[in-house]
Amino acid sequence: MPEFAEEHPPAQGKPARKGKPTGQFSLESSLSLLCRIAGDRAGDQRTIQEPADAKTLPKSKLRGLRREALALLPKDLYTHQVKAIQSGLDGKNVVVATATASGKSLCYQALAAHLLAESPDSTVLYLAPINALVMDQLDALEGFFAGKAAERRAANELGAYLRSCSSRSLQCPLARYDGAVPKKFRPPTRAARPRFLLSNPEMLVQAILPRAHKEKGPELQEEMWGKLDSWAYLFRGLRLVVIDELHAYRGVFGAHLANVLRRVRRMVHLCGGDSSKVQFFACSATIQDPQDLAKKIFGAPATVIAEDENGMKRHRRVLLPITSDDERLHSFATRILGPLAFEGGARTIAFRDNIPALFFMQKAMAKTHGSGNVVVYAAAQPSGEKLPRLYEVKSGRVPLLLATCALELGIDVGALDAAVLLGYPGSIAKTWQMLGRAGRKSDGLLVYVAGNNYLDQYWYEHIDELVGEKAEPEEIIVEPDNVYVVQEHLRGAALDHVLDEKRDAKFFGPAFKEAFDKLQNDEEGIYRFEKEVWILRASGEKRAREISLRSLGQYKVPVYLDEPETRRRLHDHNDEGLRTLLEEQSDRAPKRLFIGAQFLWEEKYYRVTELHIPEPVTRGPSQDKRDKAYALVSIMETPEYLTQAAAVIDPHILTIEDAAVGVEQGSAWGNVEVRQTVDGYYQQRDIIDELEKGGRSGEKPKYVPLGQNAPPHYAYRTQGTWLSVPIEVAEVVPDNLLSVTLQTVAEALVRAAPLLRFVSPGDLTWSIKWPGKADGEGADVPLQGRPLIHLNETVLGGAGLAGRLFQRRRELMTAARKLLDDCPRCGAPRAKSNGCPRCVALLSGRQNRRAAILMLDAWLGLLGERKPRRKTEEPKVSNAEVLRNLGYTDVESIGVGAMGQVWKGHKAGEFVAVKLIREGRGKATEGAHVEALAREASCLERLQHPNIVRLRRLHQFSGGIALELDWADGGDLYDHVEANRTIKEKLQVYRKIVAAVAYLHDNDVVHRDLKDSNILFRAGEPLVADFGIARILREERATTRMAGTEGWAAPEQLDGRRRRVPVAKTMDVWALGKVLGFLFTKSVDSLKRDQSHAFPEEIPARFHRVLTRCLAGDPKRRYADAGELLAAVDDALSTGRGRS
């Protein structure tokens, strides 16, 4: 596809594509449509903006505006526009922080026209964070100066980038100059000397600042020969710098921008201009403290025009919150987006900051609505392919756009009817920007769809704090005096002009001296000291130019199709003209583009065949200009799985900025060096099964080591907070559970951090450091001190988050504790899950939520953040000691269950399992758990069957109970099926399980929790185990609340969320159907309720009729009990038919 193909208008008379919208958008109709699809998943809709007339003033109210600029303005302006323009005319820096589509651009356009009219030498510089916004504003500026819409120009015309705009009284050449401008058009653009230049911060530091002054030293003057002094006029006459989308410059990006503007002031001074006369004008979304952010970015105070001064016309906007419950978010999204855009006729944009999920949705909906009607916009796409998509949407030809946060910014994509936010995007400001895309010119529908993770659900339950009167935007942290950032820009400044320590100190703030000293010490060989100035040698030119402003020391890694011609040209160091499939940041490339990685991109599957990253990874692109990073991929037919990298994070403390004392001794924050190594990956089959086979397999991700194919490690210096776990806190869990408990606590801390309102998801990683242990040693080595939980920032140099986290560490721990405790699935009475995607689930599956809660309770109690437990409630001896007192030896904790701990012990010459729970540990539910364990004992006492775990002994003592059971050393059902049994072996095992449950039903016992982990094996024989939620029909209540495990439990059991339901033997019949499916497919999700499509081919055909009855949605259509099912199984085994 040619670059900037969006500038070619669509062909006339082109036939309509498949799946064009059939309806006309109506706000009420679309709300009804979504509520009908979502059912009880839809929350209460609310009007978040009522219609309101505009508040305007005549433009004659502006004092001192030159007539040339006044003539370009409409007769009436919004009140906030008048105030913003007037503040600029009064010589102030200005930040307009109002809602989307409130006319912010007109404010800076008017001020720019005024300044350009004052002097023929005046210039204006506009900076945007993305190229698409530069293109959008170039068209808008041409329309402003010409008084009519900008003409669309072909991509191969200079006029697409250089505009000679003029009004009756003002000549103003405009130009776009960014990395997407074809190289052949750059010299004529520079020669035209545009007075209004639109660019981005990256292009400013790479190609504009370095070509503004000749004074560089002889080596660089020769290296850059005819390219110098091109932009001197721009800085000499610079009067206004426009920063669009100021809120996008958070963290390290904001710190970079602040230092770029320091270099701009320096260059103005060096070129003979007056840096004190340069004004700054910024447009921003609504943020918490725009005054503070502007002062850090501009280096000077600013006047803020806030949302409460907004005078724009308002349309009605209605917000509908929806939860996807336990359905995958992207799967649920496809079921609502298609009908909304095509049946409801709503021009729709949907945001999801997850590129694989976007392509999943595109591929799924393309089957029904046509691929041309659903397009994806993502930052990793080549620039020449992104902008055409925006034109398709803006022109109305594409009804549904799927985008990452790269499109949150103010690019004009036309009038949209609906904006759908798929999950929390990481900040409240982003939420407002994204949802603000709809309802600009008419009524708008805003939809927030929550996934099943904690943050999504938190905001679903607190929607008024996310969007509404109670909502407050988060703090944006920017540290312009980060020494690493300043050092990068001093290196760049040496490329702009030779460095003079005395002269340049005033431009770069308080960190100048330390950064300057580090620069000399770290890179002595590429500078030359002469006549009291530091001169950059030619060998340092590339390093000085290629600063990655979004992070530090990063660059793009292009991905190409693996073809012989491509390999030949890359071998010859000639990549000119190669078609780029996508581009990945170098710090993310090892995790996403390792050899063997498989991914979905633009409706196709790809496998990485080669990754080349010149080392060292920490130093950016190789000093050898020819040695470039790249990755090669091949196209796949439908793969068996997609991949996700497994990274090992290893931080090392460099310096300590602040440290805690007392019981928190060892906790601190400071500078760290983080080494990240991708040593393996997980195979994820669920996504492929869902997309290509219509159902989820439920198969657990499988870890695969990379071995020799592992990519080079990535090391970077950043900031981090580390929390020292007191010994008395670590001892609340058994030694063999300590490692997984610490990992679970660390994951909970990272997941809860965004609730502090200054951290976004993805800003932090965690790791555990073990004191007194060598690399590679874990919890099996005796603990010699306090373990450390490290929370590391993910950008080099840090974004200022670590220090704030340290200050609020107790608040963070409390939030993590609440995250774990609030999980409705794991926290439900008698729940079996011990960590899930809703609260905390690690890809490895090795998490322990209950143990993590115990640890956080003890930790917060020690810190005084939770009420201390009364001494009378504390057990006087440990659980291990209790078991030893009961006569057990060699005791070992093997798990923390829903209602107590499970131990392995030795007694009477053999090993046994012991389930133990004690009251008095401060949990309100423990009395109920003791009662439940007693109920389990009551059930087991009356049961004697070779395939039911045997109760050997019951211990009841003051405040607790212990059950001694048979020790099952053969694993569970999952382990059994992993051994690749024959069909005959599987059916023999299944019959024994059904026979055991039939025996239960004959004794009026309903198990209610049959699943793989509750079917154990001993000497090859299956044993039905865990009767904690079983019911004896003649003794128990006839109804119960929700019980059982999702995926295995019958639908009516899970209906207990909302109402009491009768306990019935048909519940176990359903689960036995699931057990049969699991035996043959290794997946609990391979069979569905009222299975209407073909059964998996692995299941013998003679059992299909049996399964049809087991999995009937109506319990009355199932076998009445397991005895009737057993007869059907025997019939299928002996006759080849299944009873119906």
FIKETOR-789537 format. One record per residue (C-alpha): x, y, z; residue in one letter. Coordinates in steps of 0.001 Angstrom, whole numbers, plus 500000, padded with zeros to 6 digits. Example, Ala and Ser with C-alpha at 12.3 -4.5 7.8 and 13.67 -1.06 7.14 Angstrom:
BEGIN
512300495500507800A513670498940507140S
END
This chain:
BEGIN
500000500000500000M501548503383499036P502316505814501813E499505508230502638F497095506452500351A494354508025502445E494714511114500352E493234509395497311H489450509744497342P487483506510497089P486552505304493649A483115506416492519Q480424503827491997G482188501171494051K479646498484495049P478616498294498688A480652495858500729R479213492921502590K477562493750505867G476709497430505422K474558498869508259P470876498194507831T469539500513510530G469452504238511277Q471051505263514560F468736506180517386S470027506599520920L466993504965522532E466884502104520020S470584501385520439S470233501349524225L467370498884523935S469378496729521527L472363496508523869L470215495840526933C468470493039525068R471786491413524136I473453491927527526A470441490964529624G471148491186533346D474794491979532576R473752495551531747A473890498028534592G471789501114535128D472121503588532282Q472693507195533249R472701510526531452T476101512072532039I475540515170529919Q472317517040529313E471789519162526202P472851522776526687A473045525823524463D476396527383523721A477718530324525733K479241532784523300T480739536238523070L481351538377519989P484944538325518736K485032542092519175S485554541437522903K489164540441522159L491537543297523042R494640543860520933G494087541132518343L495477542213515009R492911542735512293R494529540063510067E493791537442512721A490425538906513657L489247538526510073A489870534781510210L487600534180513221L483863533502513176P481549536261514418K480922534602517797D483266532525519950L482695530263522927Y483417532028526208T486380529787526988H487873530529523564Q487736534267524204V489461533844527577K492182531589526146A492970533869523201I492983536954525412Q495375535318527877S497738534601524992G497444538166523732L498417539344527207D501687537413526846G500834534506529124K501453530804528600N498108529046528262V496676525583528859V493150524861527607V491960521765529496A488392521334528324T486381518425526949A486867516924523509T485509518843520506A485332522118522449S487183524218519860G490612524260521532K492427524358518186S490816527631517188L492392529274520246C495983528587519233Y495193529226515554Q494007532742516382A497017533483518583L499393532118515930A497804534282513229A498204537317515479H501899536655516129L502651535847512496L500996539095511422A503086541137513886E506347540468512066S507319538783508797P510096536979510697D507810535440513368S507474531659513363T505312529079515129V506157525472516036L503404522901516605Y504178519544518299L501874516532518546A502555513110520086P501495511171516951I501823511762513206N498144511257512496A497372514301514629L499979516346512723V498249515512509447M494855516278510912D495940519696512181Q497687520591508901L494350520230507129D492624522201509888A495138525038509691L494810525288505927E491071525471506354G491462528192509008F493734530423506922F491957529801503601A488452530007505007G487409526739503377K488012523022503769A491499521848502825A491888520183499473E492927516543499461R496173515961497663R497839512882496243A500569511266498330A503173511853495611N502606515623495567E504674518081497569L501443519905498350G500398517070500620A503059518267503081Y503791521875502160L500908524348501901R501164527912500664S498252529347502610C497184532935502425S494250535130503268S493535538631502010R495977540099504512S498275537312505726L500786535099503972Q501568531966505980C503402528988504445P502548525834506410L504496522575506420A504338519165507933R507768517767508804Y507764514388510531D509156510921509957G506314509945507626A507120512692505083V508859511084502073P512548511933502010K512366513452498525K510024516159499814F512134517171502797R514745519385501004P512104521482499201P510179521809502460T513261523155504243R514000525461501311A510467526926501455A511171528209505007R507636527567506355P506607529989509086R504234527531510730F505899524139511138L504010521056512364L506040518147513694S506478515806516639N509059515774519443P511001512879517885E511501514664514554M512413517848516384L515368516187518147V516452514008515224Q516246516313512212A515304519896513121I517405520935516134L520600519297514741P520199521296511491R519659524710513006A523239525797513733H526639525254512133K528734525376515295E529376521662515937K533073521052515464G534860520122512246P534133516368512323E530356516776512461L530363519696510026Q532039517448507488E529714514535508347E526564516627507902M527962518948505136W525054520626503312G522404519888505935K523291522618508444L521590525955509143D518331524859507456S516165525780510439W518059528732511946A515335531150510801Y512691529050512607L514352529403516013F515527532972515478R511940534133514955G510145531620517196L507290533239519106R504892530399519890L505238526683520656V501973524734520565V501825521463522517I498786519437521513D497373516745523821E499483517799526802L497964515072528992H499635512415526807A503061513442528102Y503056511542531383R506002509893533048G509212509614531064V507585510990527884F506743514199529736G510243514398531191A511651514095527668H509359516787526299L510368519195529070A514027518717528110N513267519021524401V511726522418525130L514856523321527118R516856522565523961R514448524692521951V515026527709524235R518771527116524013R518627527034520218M516522530211520094V519257531897522117H522064530454519963L520362531526516710C520004535119517884G516387535076519009G514893536079522360D514012532963524342S512169535040526940S509565536007524327K508673532430523370V505141531603524523Q503701528159525116F500146527141524348F498867523663525202A495646521770524565C494801519050527055S492122516706528234A490749517332531712T493473516371534187I493941516813537934Q496455519651538055D497138521153534608P498852524145536233Q501517521935537823D502005519819534696L502373522898532498A504949524420534836K507051521229534683K506770520902530895I507099524592529975F509506525488532770G507225528476533502A503733529082534958P500629529126532750A497028530314532786T494596527389532799V491223527440531058I489356524602532776A486272522544531948E483975524591534194D484603527557531845E483664525557528750N481026527361526714G480530524839523899M477159523503522803K476380520173524449R474387517185523249H472839514450525321R475207511650526245R474076508451527912V476413505940529551L475581502245529718L477851500066531895P477939496345531042I479871493475532590T481076490517530549S480878488333533688D483080485275533167D482963485407529363E486155486543527674R485927490280527149L486831490214523469H484373487367522818S481557489208524536F482496492401522688A481991490760519294T478424489903520324R477519493530521035I479661495543518598L478386493865515438G474690494430516186P475349497971517432L477180499065514286A475318497072511651F471830496416512985E471621499615515041G473360501772512427G475663503431514984A478971504682513639R481093503149516338T484602503282517740I485673500629520253A488834500936522344F490835498023523697R494478498491524669D495388494958523633N496454494444520023I495889490641519877P492360491158521231A491611493739518520L492643491360515767F490672488557517409F487535490723517277M488217491844513714Q488657488270512517K485546487089514356A483284489880513055M484701489835509537A483087486429509025K479658488008509414T480057491636508412H482958491615505953G486569492499506733S486363495857504970G483701497059507392N485716496390510554V489172497982510657V491888498114513312V494071501077514247Y497149500304516371A500446502078517014A502516499127515810A501072499368512303Q503279501069509695P502362504742509378S501511504369505706G498724501948506629E497230503727509647K496094507007508126L494083505427505283P491991503668507928R491174506958509596L490013508410506291Y487822505362505714E486117505997509044V485906509771508656K484331509431505237S481632507138506625G482665504118504554R483656502057507610V481019501741510335P483210500096513000L486725501087514061L488673499054516635L491508501045518176A494148501006520867T494821504029523057C496924505379520166A493663506912518903L492532508401522203E494006511727521103L492109514434519296G492354513194515710I489217514003513771D487530510766512688V484219512375511919G480902512316513727A480554509118515746L477368507878517369D478834505399519842A482068505016521765A482666501659523451V485377501178526048L486372497523526402L487903497408529844G489548500118531916Y492196501830529739P494554502686532580G493501506186533570S490382508261534124I491681510916531728A491980508316528961K488477507108529751T487039510581529275W488990511127526056Q487898507832524551M484254508027525525L484217511676524460G484589510543520852R480828510054520578A478160512715520836G480141515630519472R477579516722516890K474462514883518054S473305512594520849D475943510060521815G475965506551523282L478831505744525640L479390502115526693V481783500787529317Y482227497013529125V484023495491532102A486106492355531744G486495489838534543N489627491369536099N489558493343539315Y490141496830537882L487459496465535230D484969495199537785Q485951497844540339Y485108500625537923W481925498848536835Y480811498841540465E482021502447540986H481030503813537590I480123507243539001D483739507663540110E484931506853536587L482480508907534517V480210511347536297G480111514099538856E482111512102541440K484904511327538969A488249513011539515E491122512662537047P494350511208538327E497622512940539016E500120513028536160I503677512565537407I506497514102535397V510117514410536571E511921516753534127P515070516662536284D515526512907535991N519305512713535616V519178509965532973Y516772511985530843V518807515182531192V521946513244530271Q520288511966527080E519388515521526066H522796516936526876L524142514345524469R521586515571521924G522361519198522699A526015518531521850A524804517513518404L522742520710518119D525690522935519104H528914522493521054V528377522294524829L529493525130527050D529163524232530725E528846527828531934K526414528952529245R524199525866529080D523691525297532797A520892527888532869K518850525991530273F518812522476531770F517725522896535376G519130521652538688P520186518241537355A522567519761534801F525794519410536810K525284515752537736E524131514827534225A527036516731532643F529566514955534861D528004511545534063K528146512335530354L531865513047530515Q532619509965532624N530406507522530700D531310508531527158E534693510176527389E535793508770524042G533180510476521902I533755514052523162Y536698516381522714R537405519297525064F538707522375523255E538625526079524182K536331525505527176E533646523712525116V532824520045524660W532679518952521031I530882515793519948L532908513563517662R531381512074514504A531354508623516154S528766509871518655G526400511463516143E524052508487515758K523785507902519510R523074511592520134A520418511772517448R518427508621518187E516807509370521519I513579507451522080S511311509923523832L508667507389524774R511210505544526906S514990505612527009L517515503976524714G514765502328522641Q514204502042518914Y511848500343516462K512294496742515366V510687496203511927P509053492868511140V509239491461507606Y507857488386505863L510501485681505678D511238485420501960E514521484645500135P514776488132498631E514183489741502033T516902487626503647R519342488466500857R518770492197501156R518997492175504935L522250490223504669H523511492957502325D522334495641504789H519877496998502243N516392497312503729D515298500225501530E511800499579500179G511136496372502122L507491496149503140R507150496324506910T504450494134508410L504607495871511799L507036497679514075E507799496789517684E509643498703520388Q513074497186521056S512378496707524762D509249494699523947R510699492774521008A512301489971523088P508939489291524754K506816489422521605R509127488385518785L511215485541520205F511900482672517811I508834480435517766G506386483135518862A502981482761517202Q500533485649516947F497501487001515108L497901490144512997W495450491587510477E493336488405510319E496380486194509645K498546484014511856Y502312484402511921Y505271482550513412R508600484246514165V511465482535512365T514294484935513240E514936487812515644L518056489922515234H518802492518517923I522310493959517924P523792493833521405E524072495429523841P520318495889524141V520700498636526765T522571501028524486R520006501510521751G520786500864518078P524174499450517234S526962501958516612Q527441500142513310D524892501952511150K524547498909508908R523706496463511700D519980496991512191K517477495113514287A514723493153512573Y512473490125512860A511292487678510197L507963485864510261V506175483278508166S502435483011507540I500709480048509180M497519478235508536E495407477802511655T497948477080514434P497279474950517488E498127477768519877Y499288481361520304L502175482243522592T502931484465525547Q506446485028526812A507590484072530298A510059486671531534A512350486515534548V512801489905536255I515972490291538314D516513493724539989P519686494871541749H519666497840544125I522060500647543117L521223503536545452T518659504181548192I516703507448548158E514619506865551290D514237503972553733A511804502870556432A512704502083560050V511274499981562852G509166496991561863V509496498078558213E513293498068558311Q514636497014554927G511814498625552945S512988501503550764A512930503072547327W515727504109545027G517564503354541810N517808499786540562V519154497920537579E516642495459536195V517693492498534071R514852490952532083Q515317487558530465T512794485701528302V513640482065528964D510447480387527762G506838480864526732Y503344479558527364Y501265477877524671Q497715479251524822Q495240477041522992R492031478605524306D492086481577521921I492548479403518831I489832476988519955D487448479875520545E488181481634517281L488469478655514948E486459475901516673K483669477844518333G484481476906521928G487090477198524640R489105474129525495S489833475224529045G493260473668528679E495852475152530989K498714477079529328P501744474870528761K505217476199529508Y507936475587526911V511594476568527536P513364478458524741L516852477106525366G519304478278522730Q516574480262520969N516206482619523934A516609486261522838P519326488449524369P518506489771527803H517364493338528266Y518864495372531121A517928498881532137Y518283501270535057R515130502603536584T513547503324539944Q511850500854542229G510261500323545608T511054497234547642W509127495969550640L510900493895553259S508676491083554552V509109490716558338P510088487233559502I506980486964561704E504846487744558639V506634485200556443A506087482535559099E502279482685558932V502412480333555933V504265477005555709P507786477106554279D506800475156551186N504080477746550396L506173480849551083L507432481355547525S504047481094545828V502463483251548557T504980486033548041L504409485857544282Q500659486154544822T501070489133547157V503393490836544643A500933490311541790E498106491696543939A500183494797544766L500847495489541072V497201494927540133R495960497196542925A498438500042542261A496248501816539634P493628502398542336L496033504933543857L495213507119540832R498747507844539606F499833504424538271V498556502783535093S498517499062534293P501841498176532730G503833500778534688D505210498209537144L506717494740537236T507383492650540336W510024490230541481S510994488403544679I514523488523546080K515579485889548592W518191486911551173P521220484684551541G520426482651548425K522373482262545240A520794482924541847D518394480167540950G517749479102544549E514214479345545851G512104478645548883A513572475166549385D516735476825550747V516379477866554433P515480481531554824L518331483582556311Q516632486985556453G513709489004555172R512566488344551596P512043491462549463L509106492190547164I510419494474544425H508081496752542463L510056498067539496N509111500824537066E509069499612533478T510849502588531858V514549503338532001L515347506132534405G511947505899536086G508895508121535793A508732509219539423G506290506522540517L508549504569542887A508964507343545424G505222507964545516R504553504238545897L506927504095548833F505164506987550530Q501806505263550089R502977501673550582R500551500898553404R497668502221551359E498850500001548509L498966496931550758M495456497665552014T494225497977548422A495870494641547543A494230492979550543R490849494323549452K491447493152545874L491973489592547098L489096489645549567D486518491194547221D486656488436544594C483080487102544263P484287483794542825R487134482940545165C485572484698548153G482188482960547941A481311480615550814P483002477251550293R484589478398547041A487236476060545682K489183478471543489S492303479918545073N492983482734542663G491317483585539343C491477486250536594P489032488366538608R491496488780541501C494944487303540973V495826484494538577A499356483907537345L499913482379533926L501779479534535566S498681478770537673G500862478847540811R499025481358542976Q497568481013546467N495029483690547266R494105482460550723R497699482249551888A498304485747550460A495369487087552491I496804485493555632L500169487116554935M498719490575554229L496524490355557327D499554489601559470A501619492305557777W498999495051558085L498296493984561658G501977494362562484L501926497836560941L498804498791562886G496701499127559719E494270496385560807R492824495870564274K495035493512566281P493493490182567169R492696489589570800R495173487343572552K492424485014573658T491691484292570017E495261483323569113E496051479604568985P498646478756571554K500355476216569302V500887475944565563S498895473610563313N501964471437562861A502276471116566628E498586470221566920V499109467357564475L502209466155566298R500190466158569521N497637463962567716L500341461399567020G501449462321563477Y505079462566562431T506800463959559341D503979466492558979V504037468653555866E501528471225554624S500470470398551083I497884473118550495G495591475800551853V492031474762551070G488786476702551089A488052475580554656M491442475009556247G494785473391555580Q495548469966554130V498544468158555593W500503465018554864K501534463026557918G502888459645558946H501119457419561443K500961453683562156A503544452908559501G501925454691556557E501257458141555152F497818459710555533V496153463002554573A494777465238557333V492294468094556792K492540470532559682L490750473721560653I490816475659563891R488805478574565177E490371481629566728G492351483088563814R490094486072563405G488027485000560382K484305485396560669A483665482339558493T485795479874560452E482931478676562636G481014477786559477A484096476055558084H484474473888561194V480817473009560821E481347472133557148A484299469892557963L482195468137560574A479507467668557917R482101466117555611E483060463697558388A479393462865558931S479020462000555252C482156459886555092L481445457950558270E478471456247556654R480183455599553300L482204452473552522Q483030452075548843H486290451125547099P486133454284544936N485318456793547669I488094458223549804V487940456617553260R487615458484556544L490101456714558773R489764458752561911R488028461891563224L489727464180565749H487604466767567523Q489208469082570020F488567472446571587S488223475002568785G488937472683565875G488511469477563958I490775467170561920A489890464428559444L492364461643558750E491880460314555206L493507457853552854D496672459246551276W496204459358547493A499634459315545890D498566458984542262G497572462587541573G494139463691540398D492060463210537251L494009465882535376Y497274464040536041D495590460788534995H494470462028531570V497857463663530933E499321460138530871A497606459432527509N495423456493528572R493741454196526067T490015454494525350I489403451277527253K491292452536530314E489402455831530283K486012454110530108L486938451714532907Q487875454629535142V484707456490534202Y482485453532535088R484105453285538524K483536456997539149I479873456739538116V479445453638540280A480862455515543284A478450458416542763V475573455952542289A476480454547545709Y476319458103547111L472896458667545605H471633455358547009D472590456800550414N470887460133549651D474182461997549445V474664464647546712V478338465549546218H477808468867544344R481498469411543514D482622466643541165L485615467846539148K489125466810538145D490837467923541379S488282466076543551N488837462733541827I492083461340543202L494005458167542407F495625455564544621R497261452470543169A495544453225539850G492042453323541373E489904456483541253P488687457907544576L485873460449544836V487034462978547449A486201466269549183D482690466177550613F482888469673552121G479768470966550337I477966467617549998A474362467404551185R472448464532552818I468999464984551370L466944463671554270R468877465690556836E469703468954555083E467608471857553921R465945471280550603A467486474414549124T470898476044549073T472804479068547837R475440478959545069M477890476102545467A480256474193543241G482904475140540713T482127477081537553E482659475002534427G481779471821536321W478679472760538308A475201472409536830A473567475672535686P470991475554538474E473758475401541089Q475227478654539824L471759480203539765D472179480184543505G473866483576543084R470413485106542919R468080482681544668R467966479497546690R467713476376544556V466748472768545428P469541470278546008V469089467384543565A470962464308542383K470683465609538812T473368468170539746M475891465340540044D474603463794536794V475518467008534973W479005466981536495A479494463326535523L478815464323531932G481553466925532253K483883464301533738V483382462061530712L484158464933528339G487254465829530360F488561462270530246L488675462369526457F489376466053525654T491371467227528709K489034470228528804S486065471086530979V484718473477528314D484652471009525426S480985470221526099L478218472791526408K474748472992527836R472210471345525518D475017470432523123Q473562471157519693S476620470790517466H478830467806516846A480580466254519819F484401466326519902P485697463475517778E487740462104520688E484552460990522498I483303457557521365P480113457904519320A478237455371521436R478386457794524372F476985460815522547H473388460001523552R474514459505527149V476137462915527162L473113464552525555T471005463584528547R473661464350531161C474093467889529864L470446468768529309A469743472310530471G466460471181532037D467263468893535007P464077466935534325K465528465729531009R468668464299532641R469070460868534187Y467286460924537533A470404459866539408D473808458266538921A472297454782539193G470241455368536057E473328456854534375L475358453774535377L472860451531533620A473180453657530479A476977453483530674V476880449689531003D474476449515528071D476831451650525932A479813449527526920L478123446221526165S475843446971523209T477463449969521582G474273452024522170R473462454528524836G470130454509526593R468046457586526084S
END
